[in-house]
Amino acid sequence: MTTEEAKKLLERYLGGDCTPEESSLLEAWWDDLQAEYPWAIPDDEGKKVHDRMLSKIKERLGEELPVRRIPWRRYIGIAAAVLAITIGLWYWRAPKRESASYTLPDFAVNDVPPGGNHAVLTIGGGKRIVLDSAANGLLATQGNERVFKHDGELSYTEAAEGKGSNGTAAVTFNTLATPRGGQYQLLLPDGSKVWLDAESSITYPSAFIGPVRQVRITGQAYIEVVHNAKQPFQVQVRGETIRDIGTSFNIDAYEDEEADVITLASGEVLVGTPERNVTLQRPGQQVTYRDGSLGTIGEGDLVSVLAWKNGLFDLRSADIAAVMRQIGRWYDVNVVFEGAVPPGHITGQVPRNTNLATVLEVLQKSGIHFRLQGKTVVVTP
């Protein structure tokens, strides 16, 4: 079946116009496609078509599906797979090299599972709570605030007896830190929400009192701020300060990256150093901080910037060294390059809940060679 035939058949299938024989053909084709492209996700080039497909799927969710129909969740996979084939989702922008020497079974011998909701909470006084092993429910009480854990999220709720208090309860500072291979979400005492990527941390008070709500970030975090003009929210990241003006934004400030990158998702932020301030006012605008100074305002791709938060590796226009740093942090593996770092860029997306072997297989289809030795990924010429 050609790609064009598959697209037409899919359109008819979603419209309810397939014969039983055609439905069987589509199901067989789907099974083959799943086996060959389990990671397929549409890229921007197919977004308009993909959105139209999803719109049709959503219209049918409330309907009773015929006996021969695939469950609705698989419709999305079919549409994604068709689009992945149609637009050539995975390709290597440098000249193709010889096919890889290692295949999925070779990787699978030492396969590594993806990261997950792993973090350690250090509360005032130095007490450490490993959230992986802590049960859901109340973890601690700090002044008027109660700290709860629930399925990968930490939250703060004012105790009933604390409501209406004068805010004089002792305030302590907490740190939520994720390891390599970890991620976590945090609902701050003021209701602002934080997503932490792997090998990242946030330090914050158990209650926000005083004229400014201030936190400190390392690594990567996405923050949705509850705006309060009377008590501004600001983030300290090494040499720069980010001040909220009704905002959601992403901070990428890993030590092993060339620069910190602050990207606006909504609202407005002021990013400042002792020497200079810049204001991001439009979604996608970003600024870098490198060697003690701020760069000029640039335009970023929000889909790419926020892919990690949305459960994806976004590899569009990414060089192999940057991709391997992401992989190293998320799978908690060491990455070694034998010889020079391969040139060129790759494109596409891979779910972050995918085992390492599958990700490496996908990258090999782009012409990159790997060897997996225990917890070390060797990138070979």
N, C-alpha and C positions, 0 to 999 in steps of 0.2 A: 504494500500500500504506500503510495506517495504521500508526502506531507500535505499537499493540497487536497488529496482525497480524504485524508484523515481529518483535516479541518472542516471540510464540508460535511463529513459524516458526523462529527462532533456537534456541529450546528444543528443538524437534524435530530440528533439524539437528545440534545438539551431542549429542543422544541417539541419533543414527543412524537416525531414523525418517522422513527425507525421501524422497520419490520423486525420480527423476532430473529430472522437470520442476520440482519445487519447488527442487531444488538449483540448477538453472540460474537460476530466478527469484531466489534468494538471492544468487547470484554477481553477477547483473546489478545487483541493488539495492545490493550492496556496492560495486561499481565507481562507481555514481552517488554514493554516500555519501562515498567516498574523495575524489572530485573536489570535492564541496561542503564537506566538513568534514575536511580532512587533519590538523587539529590536535586533533581531539576526544579528550578524556580525561575520565573520570568524576570528578565532584566527590563530597564526603562524603555528600551526600544519597542517592547511588546506591551507596554503598560496600558495603552488605550484599548487594545484588543482584549487584554486580560481583564480590565475593569468591566468591559461589556459582557464578557463571559460570566464573571462573578455576579453581575447584576441579574442575569438570567437565572443563575443558580439560586440566588437569594429569593427570587420570585417564586421558586418552586418548593422552598423549604417547608411551607405549611401544607403542601399538597400530599395526598396519599400516592406514593410512588408505585408504579406497576411492578408486578412480581419480578419481571426480568430486569428491572433497573438496578444499576449499581447504587449503593447507599450514597447519600448526598455528599458526604465528605470526600468521596473518591472522585466526584465531578471536578472538584478543585484541582486534584492531582492530575486528572486528564488534561484539563485546560492548561495547566502549568507545563506539563510535559510537551504538549503540542507546540506551545509557544517557545519552549526551550529549544526544540528541534528547529522550528521555523527561523528564529533569529540567530542561531548559532551561539547559544549562551556562553559556551566555554571556548575560548581561543587564546592563543599566545601571540601577542603583538610583535614579538621579535621573530626572526626566521625560525621555522620548525627545526627541531633537532631529531635525532634518531628516537625511535620509540623506547619507552622506559624498560629497564631490565627487570624491574620488580613489579609484581602484580598483587592484586588484593589478597590472595591466599598467603603470599610471603609476608605482607604487613600484618595480616590477621593473627599470625603466630604470636606476635607481641603486641596485640592491639591494646589501645589505651582508651578508656571511656571518657566522655566529655566531662567538663566541670559541672558544678551544680551549686545549690544554695549552701555555701560553707562560709562561716565567719566566726570571729571571736569578738565579744563585747567586753571591754574593760571599763568598769564603772569606778566612781570616786573611791579612793582608798586603795585602788590597785586590784580589786577582785576581778578575776577573769572568768567569763562564762562562755564555754564552747557551745555555740548555738546549734551545731550539727547534732549534738547528743541531748540538748535540752528539750524537754517536752513542751508542747504548745501550752500557752497559758501565761499566768503571771510569773515573771522572772525576778522582779525586785521592786521595791518602793523607794523613791528618792524624793524626800521632801513631800510636796503635794502631788508628785507625779508617780504613776504606776507604769512599769515597763512590761509590755506583753510581747510574746513571740507567737506568730501564727504562720505556718507554712511558708517560710522564706521571707517573712517581713517582720521587722521590729517596729513597735509603735508605742507612743506615750499617751497616756490618758490621765487627765486630772482626777485625783481621788475626790469622791463625793464630799468628804469633810474639808477638802481644800478649796472648793468653789466659794468664791466671794472673799477669799482670804486677802490679806494686804500684800502678798508676795514676798514676805520676809523669810520664808523657809529657806534653809541652806541650799545653795546651788553648788553642784559638783560637776566636774567635766568628765564626759564619757568619750570613748573611742570605739567605733565599729570598724573592724578591719577584715578584709577578705584575703585569703591566701592565693597563691597561684592555683588555678582550677576552681576558684570560688566566685560567687556573686551574691548580692543581698540587697534587699530593699529596706528603707527606713522611713517611718513617718515621724517627723520631728515634733517636739512639744507644741509648736505653733501651727501644726497641720501641713507644713511644707513637706514635700515628698522627695526622697533621694533614691536613685538607683546606683549601686556601686558595682563596678566591673571587677575583674580579677586583679589581685595584687594592688588593692586600693584601700583607702581609709578616709574616714571623716571623724573629726573631733568637734564636739559640740557640748553645750551646757545642758543640764537636766531640766532647766527652765530658762526661758528668755526673759531677763529683767534688765532694766537699764535702757539707754537710748538706742542701742544697736543690737540686732541679732547677728551674731558672728559665729562662723564655723570655719574649720580648716580642712582642706582636701589634699590628698595625695593620690596619684594614679588617675583613674578615669571615673567620672560621675556625671549623671544627668540629674538636674534639679528642677522641680516645679515649685516655685515659691508662692506662698500665700502672701499677697501684697499687704503691707501695712505702712502707709506713708509716715505715721508717727513713730514707727520703730523699724527703720530700714534693715534689710537683710544684706549681709555682705559675706563674701567667701575669700579667705586668704589662701593663695596658692603660690608657694615660694615667694618670688619678688613682686607678684602682682595682687591687686585686690579687685574683686568683681562685686559691683554694687547693683542690686536689683532695682528695677523700676517697673514692677509688675511683669514677671518674667518666667520663662523656662529656658534653660540653656545647658549646653554640654561642655565639660571641661576634660581635656585630654592632656594630662601632665605627668606622663611616665618619665622616670629618670633616664631610661635608655632611648627615648625618642629625641630627635634633633631639637624640638621646640615644644612649648606648651601651646595648645590651640583651644581657644574659647569660641564656641559657636552658638549663636542665638537661634532658638527655636520659636519663641514668641515673645511679645512684649518689647522690652528695652533693657539693656544693661550698660553700665559705665565700667570700663576696665581701666585701671589706673596703676601707675607706678609713681615713685617720688618725682620723676622727671616729666611724666606725660600722662594725659587721660585721653581715651577714645570712647565713643559711644556707638554701640551696635543697635540699630533701630529697625532692621528689616530681617525677617526670618531667613536664615542661611548665611547672613553676614558673619564673618569670623576674623579674629585677630590672633597673631602669634606672639609669643614672648620668648626671645632667644638672647642668650648672652647679656642679660640684664636690661634689655630694652624691648619695647613694643614695636611690632611691624605696622605696616599700613593695613587698613581694612580691606579684606578680600571677600570673595564669594565662595562659600562651601556648598557641598551637596548634602542636604539634610538626610536624605535616604541613606547615604553612605555613612555619615557621621553617627546616626542613631541606630544603625543596623545592630550593633552589639546589644543595645537595650531591647530591641525587638526580636532577639534570639537568632541573629544571623551573622555570619562572616560576610561582609561586603568587600569584594575584591576588585571592584571596578577601578581601573587605572592604578592599581596598587602594585608597587614593585615587590619582588619576591622576598627581599629582606624584611620589609614591613609586614608582609603576610606571615612570615615565619616567626616574627616577634609576637604577633597575635596568637598564633598557634602555640608557641611556647608557654605563654601566660595561661591560656585557657585549658590546655591539656597537661600543664605542669611537666613539660618535657624540656630537655636541653636541645638546642639546635646548633649543629656544627656544619660549617661550609667547607667542603674539600675543594680547595682552589678558590678562584674568584667567585663572587656572588653573580649568579646568572643575570644577564641584562634583560631589559624588556619589561612589559607589564602584562598582567592577566586581568580578566574581567569575569563577573558573575557573582552568584551568592550561594552559600552553603549553610544549612541550618546548624546552629551551634550545639544542638543536642545529638549530633552525629558522632559516631566513634572516629578516632583518629585515622584508622585504616581507610575509611571511606573518603575522608577529606584528602588524604595523600593520593588515593586512586584518582580522584577528580583532578588534582593538580598534575598528576602524571599524564593525564589526557591532554594537558596543555604543553607537554614536552619537557617537564622537569623531572629529574631523576632523584630518587630517594633511597635511603637504606635505613631501616628502623632497627635499632639495637637497644632493647630494653626501654629505658626512658630517654634515649637519645635518638633524635632524627638527624641523619646525615644527608645533607644536600650535596649530590655528587655532580661532576661535570658531565 
